[in-house]
Amino acid sequence: MSAIPMERPVLGDDEAAALTGLAARVRELAEATVLTGAGAAEAAAVADEIAALTARLTAERRGAPPFVTPGERRMDRQIANPVSGPLNPFAPPIGLDVTSDGVVRGEFTLGAVYEGPPSYVHGGVSAMVLDQALGMAAAATGTPGMTATLETRYRRPTPLGVPLKVEAKASRVEGRKVYASGTISAPDGRVTVEATAMFIMPQRFVTSEY
Ligand SMILES: CCCCCCCC(=O)SCCNC(=O)CCNC(=O)[C@H](O)C(C)(C)COP(=O)(O)OP(=O)(O)OC[C@H]1O[C@@H](n2cnc3c(N)ncnc32)[C@H](O)[C@@H]1OP(=O)(O)O
C-alpha cells in the first residue's frame, strides 16, 4: 500500500507551464548546489532563503504529483516522472519519442548532479534511463507493464556533459509479458550501456486504463 494516492488533480495549461518553469529553475538550483564555490556563510544564508521558498510552496501542498489532460492512458498524463517528467526537478528531463515502428529514441545530456565515478554517469542513473525507455518500448506494443526484470551491462563509462543517445525496442510479447532491449551511446557512437528487460502487465491492471 503506497502513501501516495492514485487519484490525481489535473493541471490546466497555464499551471502546467508555470510548474514546468519552476521545476527547470529548481533543476538549475540543484546543479548550482553541487558546483557552488560559495563559502560556508553564503551557503548557510542561501539555505535559509531556500527554506523560506520551500515553505511558500508547501503552504498549498498536494497529496500526489498532478497529471495533465492530454493522452488517453494514465502514463501519458504523468508529467512528474523522474526520467522524462518536465514537472520533476529530479528528471533531466529526457524527451523520449516513439516511432511508428515502436522504436523509442531520446537525446540527452547529464550534468554533475548525476555523477557516479568522477566525470562519469552513475550506473543507477543509466539503469533508470534505460528502464524508462525500454518500458515505453514495451508499452508501444499495446501491452504496458511494470518492470519485472532489468539487466544492465556497462561496457564503458558513460560521460557527463556531452550529448548521449538512448534507444530501445520491444522484441516480443508473450501474453502479459513484453521483452525489450536498448542501449545508451556516447557521441562517438560507441555503446556505453546495454540493457534487456521484461515487463509484465499486472493481472490487476488487465482490465484497467493503465
Ligand atoms: C511508459 C512507462 C514506462 C515506465 C518504465 C518504468 C517502469 C517501472 O519502474 S515499474 C516499477 C518497478 N517494478 C515493480 O515495482 C514491479 C513489482 N512487481 C509486481 O508488481 C509484480 O510482481 C508483477 C507486476 C511484476 C507481476 O505480478 P502479477 O501480475 O501478479 O504476476 P504473476 O501472475 O504472479 O506472474 C505472471 C508471470 O510472470 C512471472 N513473473 C512475475 N514476476 C516476475 C519477475 N519479477 N521476474 C520474472 N518473472 C516474473 C511469473 O512467474 C508468471 O510466469 P508464468 O506465466 O510463466 O507462470
The ligand as a Tripos MOL2 file, in Angstrom:
@<TRIPOS>MOLECULE
LIG
   57    59     1     0     0
SMALL
NO_CHARGES

@<TRIPOS>ATOM
      1 C1          5.5710    4.0420  -20.2520 C.3       1 LIG1
      2 C2          6.0370    3.9080  -18.8350 C.3       1 LIG1
      3 C3          7.4400    3.3400  -18.6770 C.3       1 LIG1
      4 C4          7.7480    3.0830  -17.2460 C.3       1 LIG1
      5 C5          9.0840    2.4000  -17.0520 C.3       1 LIG1
      6 C6          9.3940    2.2250  -15.5840 C.3       1 LIG1
      7 C7          8.5670    1.0700  -15.0260 C.3       1 LIG1
      8 C8          8.7970    0.8710  -13.5820 C.2       1 LIG1
      9 O1          9.6440    1.4540  -12.9720 O.2       1 LIG1
     10 S1          7.7790   -0.2510  -12.8040 S.3       1 LIG1
     11 C9          8.3900   -0.2200  -11.1410 C.3       1 LIG1
     12 C10         9.3360   -1.3400  -10.8520 C.3       1 LIG1
     13 N1          8.6680   -2.6180  -10.9340 N.am      1 LIG1
     14 C11         7.8720   -3.0460   -9.9350 C.2       1 LIG1
     15 O2          7.7080   -2.4170   -8.8990 O.2       1 LIG1
     16 C12         7.1830   -4.3650  -10.1800 C.3       1 LIG1
     17 C13         6.9040   -5.0980   -8.8520 C.3       1 LIG1
     18 N2          6.3360   -6.4140   -9.1500 N.am      1 LIG1
     19 C14         4.9920   -6.5390   -9.3560 C.2       1 LIG1
     20 O3          4.2020   -5.6170   -9.2050 O.2       1 LIG1
     21 C15         4.5220   -7.8860   -9.7820 C.3       1 LIG1
     22 O4          5.4020   -8.8670   -9.2900 O.3       1 LIG1
     23 C16         4.4530   -8.0160  -11.3360 C.3       1 LIG1
     24 C17         3.5290   -6.9160  -11.8810 C.3       1 LIG1
     25 C18         5.8350   -7.8780  -11.9910 C.3       1 LIG1
     26 C19         3.8680   -9.3570  -11.6750 C.3       1 LIG1
     27 O5          2.7050   -9.5010  -10.8890 O.3       1 LIG1
     28 P1          1.4780  -10.4390  -11.3610 P.3       1 LIG1
     29 O6          0.7140   -9.7870  -12.4570 O.co2     1 LIG1
     30 O7          0.7150  -10.7510  -10.1360 O.co2     1 LIG1
     31 O8          2.2430  -11.6620  -11.9430 O.3       1 LIG1
     32 P2          2.0130  -13.2010  -11.6330 P.3       1 LIG1
     33 O9          0.5990  -13.5230  -12.0320 O.co2     1 LIG1
     34 O10         2.4780  -13.5610  -10.2500 O.co2     1 LIG1
     35 O11         3.0610  -13.8430  -12.6320 O.3       1 LIG1
     36 C20         2.8390  -13.7940  -14.0330 C.3       1 LIG1
     37 C21         4.0160  -14.4710  -14.6790 C.3       1 LIG1
     38 O12         5.1640  -13.6120  -14.5720 O.3       1 LIG1
     39 C22         6.2390  -14.2640  -13.8720 C.3       1 LIG1
     40 N3          6.8780  -13.2660  -13.0460 N.ar      1 LIG1
     41 C23         6.2970  -12.4580  -12.1360 C.ar      1 LIG1
     42 N4          7.2020  -11.6120  -11.6230 N.ar      1 LIG1
     43 C24         8.3800  -11.8850  -12.2200 C.ar      1 LIG1
     44 C25         9.6890  -11.3500  -12.0980 C.ar      1 LIG1
     45 N5          9.9540  -10.3180  -11.2850 N.pl3     1 LIG1
     46 N6         10.6560  -11.8960  -12.8440 N.ar      1 LIG1
     47 C26        10.4040  -12.9150  -13.7000 C.ar      1 LIG1
     48 N7          9.1630  -13.4630  -13.8590 N.ar      1 LIG1
     49 C27         8.1800  -12.9590  -13.1210 C.ar      1 LIG1
     50 C28         5.5300  -15.3560  -13.0520 C.3       1 LIG1
     51 O13         6.4130  -16.4090  -12.7740 O.3       1 LIG1
     52 C29         4.4260  -15.7940  -14.0090 C.3       1 LIG1
     53 O14         5.0100  -16.5780  -15.0410 O.3       1 LIG1
     54 P3          4.1670  -17.7130  -15.8010 P.3       1 LIG1
     55 O15         3.0410  -17.0270  -16.5050 O.co2     1 LIG1
     56 O16         5.1570  -18.3470  -16.7250 O.co2     1 LIG1
     57 O17         3.6830  -18.6230  -14.7160 O.co2     1 LIG1
@<TRIPOS>BOND
     1     1     2 1
     2     2     3 1
     3     3     4 1
     4     4     5 1
     5     5     6 1
     6     6     7 1
     7     7     8 1
     8     8     9 2
     9     8    10 1
    10    10    11 1
    11    11    12 1
    12    12    13 1
    13    13    14 1
    14    14    15 2
    15    14    16 1
    16    16    17 1
    17    17    18 1
    18    18    19 1
    19    19    20 2
    20    19    21 1
    21    21    22 1
    22    21    23 1
    23    23    24 1
    24    23    25 1
    25    23    26 1
    26    26    27 1
    27    27    28 1
    28    28    29 2
    29    28    30 1
    30    28    31 1
    31    31    32 1
    32    32    33 2
    33    32    34 1
    34    32    35 1
    35    35    36 1
    36    36    37 1
    37    37    38 1
    38    37    52 1
    39    38    39 1
    40    39    40 1
    41    39    50 1
    42    40    41 ar
    43    40    49 ar
    44    41    42 ar
    45    42    43 ar
    46    43    44 ar
    47    43    49 ar
    48    44    45 1
    49    44    46 ar
    50    46    47 ar
    51    47    48 ar
    52    48    49 ar
    53    50    51 1
    54    50    52 1
    55    52    53 1
    56    53    54 1
    57    54    55 2
    58    54    56 1
    59    54    57 1
@<TRIPOS>SUBSTRUCTURE
     1 LIG1         1 GROUP 0 **** ****
